Amino acid sequence: MRRGRSISLGTVLYLIIGLVVALSNGYGITDLSSLLSFLLALFLWPLVLLGIDLNVNLGA
């Protein structure tokens, strides 16, 4: 019997699509602001496809 939690195929596909969308729309990781922007784009990729800008600006 298998114990523990497993990740569903749907979740894996959602994250792979999010990764492709985020990278193809210029979300990269260079500092904390860009990391947060990348993570938002990764998980909210349908919004990125709709043209919503998810860039985070943490400072001056």
N, CA, C and O atoms as CSV, one atom per row, in Angstrom:
chain,resi,resn,atom,element,x,y,z
A,1,MET,N,N,0.832,-1.177,0.000
A,1,MET,CA,C,0.000,0.000,0.000
A,1,MET,C,C,0.878,1.243,0.000
A,1,MET,O,O,1.897,1.302,0.688
A,2,ARG,N,N,0.475,2.207,-0.763
A,2,ARG,CA,C,1.246,3.432,-0.929
A,2,ARG,C,C,0.798,4.480,0.080
A,2,ARG,O,O,-0.393,4.763,0.206
A,3,ARG,N,N,1.746,5.046,0.786
A,3,ARG,CA,C,1.431,6.059,1.791
A,3,ARG,C,C,1.980,7.403,1.370
A,3,ARG,O,O,2.873,7.497,0.527
A,4,GLY,N,N,1.433,8.436,1.969
A,4,GLY,CA,C,1.899,9.778,1.653
A,4,GLY,C,C,1.044,10.415,0.579
A,4,GLY,O,O,0.107,9.820,0.046
A,5,ARG,N,N,1.401,11.626,0.293
A,5,ARG,CA,C,0.654,12.371,-0.715
A,5,ARG,C,C,1.373,12.294,-2.044
A,5,ARG,O,O,2.600,12.359,-2.116
A,6,SER,N,N,0.603,12.158,-3.064
A,6,SER,CA,C,1.181,12.169,-4.399
A,6,SER,C,C,0.607,13.379,-5.143
A,6,SER,O,O,-0.488,13.855,-4.842
A,7,ILE,N,N,1.359,13.847,-6.097
A,7,ILE,CA,C,0.933,14.995,-6.894
A,7,ILE,C,C,0.182,14.465,-8.113
A,7,ILE,O,O,0.654,13.560,-8.802
A,8,SER,N,N,-0.971,15.029,-8.364
A,8,SER,CA,C,-1.772,14.556,-9.485
A,8,SER,C,C,-1.165,15.001,-10.816
A,8,SER,O,O,-0.405,15.968,-10.876
A,9,LEU,N,N,-1.508,14.293,-11.854
A,9,LEU,CA,C,-1.042,14.623,-13.188
A,9,LEU,C,C,-1.527,16.013,-13.606
A,9,LEU,O,O,-0.808,16.743,-14.288
A,10,GLY,N,N,-2.740,16.376,-13.198
A,10,GLY,CA,C,-3.274,17.693,-13.517
A,10,GLY,C,C,-2.454,18.813,-12.901
A,10,GLY,O,O,-2.233,19.847,-13.531
A,11,THR,N,N,-2.004,18.610,-11.675
A,11,THR,CA,C,-1.174,19.612,-11.006
A,11,THR,C,C,0.168,19.759,-11.701
A,11,THR,O,O,0.656,20.873,-11.894
A,12,VAL,N,N,0.759,18.645,-12.074
A,12,VAL,CA,C,2.043,18.679,-12.776
A,12,VAL,C,C,1.898,19.399,-14.110
A,12,VAL,O,O,2.740,20.229,-14.453
A,13,LEU,N,N,0.852,19.100,-14.866
A,13,LEU,CA,C,0.625,19.765,-16.153
A,13,LEU,C,C,0.379,21.260,-15.967
A,13,LEU,O,O,0.881,22.068,-16.749
A,14,TYR,N,N,-0.382,21.637,-14.945
A,14,TYR,CA,C,-0.652,23.049,-14.658
A,14,TYR,C,C,0.651,23.798,-14.397
A,14,TYR,O,O,0.850,24.898,-14.912
A,15,LEU,N,N,1.538,23.208,-13.600
A,15,LEU,CA,C,2.808,23.859,-13.286
A,15,LEU,C,C,3.751,23.906,-14.488
A,15,LEU,O,O,4.480,24.883,-14.657
A,16,ILE,N,N,3.746,22.876,-15.315
A,16,ILE,CA,C,4.585,22.881,-16.520
A,16,ILE,C,C,4.110,23.965,-17.490
A,16,ILE,O,O,4.920,24.694,-18.062
A,17,ILE,N,N,2.805,24.062,-17.667
A,17,ILE,CA,C,2.268,25.117,-18.535
A,17,ILE,C,C,2.603,26.484,-17.954
A,17,ILE,O,O,2.987,27.393,-18.690
A,18,GLY,N,N,2.463,26.638,-16.640
A,18,GLY,CA,C,2.803,27.893,-15.982
A,18,GLY,C,C,4.257,28.264,-16.166
A,18,GLY,O,O,4.579,29.433,-16.383
A,19,LEU,N,N,5.142,27.282,-16.081
A,19,LEU,CA,C,6.565,27.519,-16.287
A,19,LEU,C,C,6.836,28.006,-17.702
A,19,LEU,O,O,7.580,28.967,-17.899
A,20,VAL,N,N,6.242,27.355,-18.677
A,20,VAL,CA,C,6.439,27.742,-20.076
A,20,VAL,C,C,5.888,29.148,-20.331
A,20,VAL,O,O,6.542,29.963,-20.980
A,21,VAL,N,N,4.700,29.426,-19.828
A,21,VAL,CA,C,4.089,30.749,-20.028
A,21,VAL,C,C,4.926,31.835,-19.355
A,21,VAL,O,O,5.181,32.882,-19.951
A,22,ALA,N,N,5.355,31.590,-18.115
A,22,ALA,CA,C,6.140,32.587,-17.388
A,22,ALA,C,C,7.453,32.885,-18.096
A,22,ALA,O,O,7.817,34.048,-18.266
A,23,LEU,N,N,8.157,31.853,-18.505
A,23,LEU,CA,C,9.451,32.059,-19.173
A,23,LEU,C,C,9.284,32.703,-20.546
A,23,LEU,O,O,10.108,33.528,-20.942
A,24,SER,N,N,8.242,32.344,-21.272
A,24,SER,CA,C,8.055,32.908,-22.611
A,24,SER,C,C,7.566,34.359,-22.563
A,24,SER,O,O,7.637,35.070,-23.566
A,25,ASN,N,N,7.073,34.795,-21.409
A,25,ASN,CA,C,6.627,36.186,-21.263
A,25,ASN,C,C,7.637,37.041,-20.520
A,25,ASN,O,O,7.300,38.136,-20.068
A,26,GLY,N,N,8.851,36.572,-20.386
A,26,GLY,CA,C,9.930,37.385,-19.857
A,26,GLY,C,C,10.055,37.420,-18.349
A,26,GLY,O,O,10.771,38.270,-17.817
A,27,TYR,N,N,9.389,36.534,-17.648
A,27,TYR,CA,C,9.542,36.475,-16.200
A,27,TYR,C,C,10.766,35.613,-15.885
A,27,TYR,O,O,10.752,34.399,-16.086
A,28,GLY,N,N,11.814,36.254,-15.394
A,28,GLY,CA,C,13.030,35.552,-15.018
A,28,GLY,C,C,13.339,35.847,-13.568
A,28,GLY,O,O,12.625,36.611,-12.920
A,29,ILE,N,N,14.402,35.246,-13.052
A,29,ILE,CA,C,14.752,35.418,-11.645
A,29,ILE,C,C,16.118,36.074,-11.546
A,29,ILE,O,O,17.134,35.459,-11.869
A,30,THR,N,N,16.142,37.330,-11.096
A,30,THR,CA,C,17.410,38.021,-10.873
A,30,THR,C,C,17.521,38.579,-9.460
A,30,THR,O,O,18.626,38.725,-8.938
A,31,ASP,N,N,16.383,38.895,-8.834
A,31,ASP,CA,C,16.380,39.396,-7.460
A,31,ASP,C,C,15.057,38.987,-6.813
A,31,ASP,O,O,14.273,38.247,-7.408
A,32,LEU,N,N,14.812,39.469,-5.599
A,32,LEU,CA,C,13.608,39.069,-4.873
A,32,LEU,C,C,12.335,39.517,-5.582
A,32,LEU,O,O,11.362,38.764,-5.637
A,33,SER,N,N,12.329,40.719,-6.121
A,33,SER,CA,C,11.144,41.211,-6.837
A,33,SER,C,C,10.831,40.343,-8.046
A,33,SER,O,O,9.677,39.987,-8.283
A,34,SER,N,N,11.859,40.006,-8.803
A,34,SER,CA,C,11.630,39.188,-9.992
A,34,SER,C,C,11.260,37.749,-9.609
A,34,SER,O,O,10.510,37.095,-10.333
A,35,LEU,N,N,11.776,37.254,-8.485
A,35,LEU,CA,C,11.395,35.923,-8.006
A,35,LEU,C,C,9.909,35.897,-7.663
A,35,LEU,O,O,9.202,34.963,-8.039
A,36,LEU,N,N,9.436,36.915,-6.953
A,36,LEU,CA,C,8.011,36.980,-6.618
A,36,LEU,C,C,7.143,37.120,-7.866
A,36,LEU,O,O,6.078,36.510,-7.961
A,37,SER,N,N,7.600,37.919,-8.812
A,37,SER,CA,C,6.870,38.064,-10.072
A,37,SER,C,C,6.811,36.731,-10.821
A,37,SER,O,O,5.769,36.359,-11.360
A,38,PHE,N,N,7.936,36.022,-10.847
A,38,PHE,CA,C,7.987,34.729,-11.518
A,38,PHE,C,C,7.032,33.735,-10.861
A,38,PHE,O,O,6.309,33.017,-11.553
A,39,LEU,N,N,7.026,33.690,-9.529
A,39,LEU,CA,C,6.143,32.752,-8.831
A,39,LEU,C,C,4.672,33.086,-9.058
A,39,LEU,O,O,3.847,32.189,-9.230
A,40,LEU,N,N,4.348,34.368,-9.059
A,40,LEU,CA,C,2.973,34.758,-9.380
A,40,LEU,C,C,2.596,34.334,-10.793
A,40,LEU,O,O,1.511,33.799,-11.022
A,41,ALA,N,N,3.494,34.574,-11.731
A,41,ALA,CA,C,3.223,34.188,-13.125
A,41,ALA,C,C,3.114,32.671,-13.265
A,41,ALA,O,O,2.323,32.175,-14.067
A,42,LEU,N,N,3.905,31.940,-12.489
A,42,LEU,CA,C,3.876,30.474,-12.537
A,42,LEU,C,C,2.523,29.938,-12.093
A,42,LEU,O,O,1.957,29.057,-12.740
A,43,PHE,N,N,2.006,30.467,-10.990
A,43,PHE,CA,C,0.755,29.945,-10.449
A,43,PHE,C,C,-0.493,30.610,-11.023
A,43,PHE,O,O,-1.573,30.020,-11.002
A,44,LEU,N,N,-0.354,31.821,-11.531
A,44,LEU,CA,C,-1.504,32.553,-12.087
A,44,LEU,C,C,-1.352,32.754,-13.592
A,44,LEU,O,O,-1.728,33.800,-14.122
A,45,TRP,N,N,-0.804,31.762,-14.275
A,45,TRP,CA,C,-0.506,31.905,-15.697
A,45,TRP,C,C,-1.722,32.211,-16.569
A,45,TRP,O,O,-1.548,32.842,-17.611
A,46,PRO,N,N,-2.948,31.803,-16.209
A,46,PRO,CA,C,-4.072,32.226,-17.065
A,46,PRO,C,C,-4.216,33.745,-17.124
A,46,PRO,O,O,-4.617,34.290,-18.152
A,47,LEU,N,N,-3.890,34.431,-16.027
A,47,LEU,CA,C,-3.950,35.887,-16.031
A,47,LEU,C,C,-2.882,36.483,-16.943
A,47,LEU,O,O,-3.116,37.495,-17.605
A,48,VAL,N,N,-1.715,35.854,-16.975
A,48,VAL,CA,C,-0.643,36.318,-17.860
A,48,VAL,C,C,-1.093,36.198,-19.311
A,48,VAL,O,O,-0.836,37.090,-20.119
A,49,LEU,N,N,-1.762,35.103,-19.641
A,49,LEU,CA,C,-2.259,34.921,-21.012
A,49,LEU,C,C,-3.318,35.954,-21.370
A,49,LEU,O,O,-3.495,36.277,-22.545
A,50,LEU,N,N,-4.021,36.472,-20.375
A,50,LEU,CA,C,-5.021,37.509,-20.623
A,50,LEU,C,C,-4.406,38.897,-20.712
A,50,LEU,O,O,-5.112,39.873,-20.964
A,51,GLY,N,N,-3.089,38.995,-20.505
A,51,GLY,CA,C,-2.389,40.272,-20.658
A,51,GLY,C,C,-2.196,41.038,-19.372
A,51,GLY,O,O,-1.795,42.201,-19.413
A,52,ILE,N,N,-2.465,40.433,-18.233
A,52,ILE,CA,C,-2.300,41.121,-16.952
A,52,ILE,C,C,-0.827,41.034,-16.542
A,52,ILE,O,O,-0.230,39.957,-16.551
A,53,ASP,N,N,-0.248,42.194,-16.180
A,53,ASP,CA,C,1.150,42.270,-15.787
A,53,ASP,C,C,1.271,41.941,-14.304
A,53,ASP,O,O,0.641,42.594,-13.472
A,54,LEU,N,N,2.071,40.941,-13.967
A,54,LEU,CA,C,2.224,40.498,-12.592
A,54,LEU,C,C,3.577,40.880,-12.009
A,54,LEU,O,O,4.064,40.208,-11.101
A,55,ASN,N,N,4.194,41.943,-12.512
A,55,ASN,CA,C,5.492,42.347,-11.985
A,55,ASN,C,C,5.338,42.972,-10.610
A,55,ASN,O,O,4.471,43.815,-10.381
A,56,VAL,N,N,6.209,42.534,-9.694
A,56,VAL,CA,C,6.227,43.033,-8.321
A,56,VAL,C,C,7.406,43.968,-8.170
A,56,VAL,O,O,8.519,43.640,-8.581
A,57,ASN,N,N,7.171,45.142,-7.576
A,57,ASN,CA,C,8.241,46.116,-7.332
A,57,ASN,C,C,8.339,46.312,-5.821
A,57,ASN,O,O,7.423,46.858,-5.206
A,58,LEU,N,N,9.454,45.869,-5.216
A,58,LEU,CA,C,9.601,45.923,-3.760
A,58,LEU,C,C,10.373,47.137,-3.254
A,58,LEU,O,O,10.471,47.315,-2.040
A,59,GLY,N,N,10.904,47.947,-4.090
A,59,GLY,CA,C,11.671,49.051,-3.556
A,59,GLY,C,C,11.992,50.104,-4.596
A,59,GLY,O,O,11.599,50.026,-5.760
A,60,ALA,N,N,12.708,51.066,-4.127
A,60,ALA,CA,C,13.056,52.213,-4.982
A,60,ALA,C,C,14.227,51.954,-5.864
A,60,ALA,O,O,14.627,52.829,-6.632
